[in-house]
Amino acid sequence: DACQALNFSHQHGIIHRDVKPANIMISKAGAVKVMDFGIARAPADAGNPVTQTAAVIGTAQYLSPEQARGVKVDARSDVYSLGCV
């Protein structure tokens, strides 16, 4: 499921940073796939939650509070976003 997919990415040092319904798909075989790791970062790099133009990264409705405030994010931010989904 989506929890297992995010756990796998977190165990491999990747924070998704944009968990939302549009990024969770179900294959014909019924397997859950977390998609679009385009803004994902390793935890060391995830400390910069904004772009060079100072725009917050992610989809507003699913942002964790720390992500919305523009402070450092970690795996817990993805868990919060998944809870919103």
N, C-alpha and C positions, 0 to 999 in steps of 0.2 A: 504494500500500500504506500501511500504518499509519505507516511511517517518513516517507513523503512528506507525509502529512497533518499529522503533528506538525511537520515541517520548515516547512510552510506557515504553521502557527499561530505558530511561533517567529519566522519572518521578519516576521510581522505583530505581533510584540510580545506574544504570549499564551503563558503557561505553563499547561498543562492541570492538573497537580497531582494527578490521580486516574486515571492510565492503568492499566487492568485489563481482563481479558477481557470483562467485562460492558459495557464502554464501546467495544468495537471490534466493528462489525457489517459484514456483507457483504450488499450489495444483490442483488436477483435477477439483475442484469446482471453481478454479480461484482466490483463496485467496493467497495473497503474504505472504511468510514466510521468516523471517530473521533467518538464521541458524548459527551454530557453534559459540557459545559464549565461546569457550574454553579458549580464552585469555582475555575475558571480565573482567572488574574490577569495583568496586565501586569507585567513584571519589577520595576518600581518599587514595585508594590503587593505583589508576591510575597515581599517581605522579611518579611512578617508571616505565618509558617507556622502559626500557631495561631489559634483562634477567640477571641472575647472571654471565653469560659469556660476558656481555656487547654487546649482539646482539640486535639491534632495533627490537621491536615487530611489526608485521604487514606485509602486502604485499606491496612491494616497489612502484608499480604503483599507489596505492590508498592511500598512506600515506599523512596525512596533513603535512604542513611544520614543525609544532612544533613536530609532532611525528617523522619525519625524522631527526630532529635535536637532538632528544633524551631528549626533555624537557617535562614538565607536560602537559598532555592532558585532555580534558574535552569533553562534548557532542558536541561541535563545531567541534571537530576532526572527529567524525562520520559523521556529516553533510557534511563536506568537502569531505570525502571519498565517500559518497553516490553521491555527485555531480560528482565525477570522473567516477562513474559507469554509 
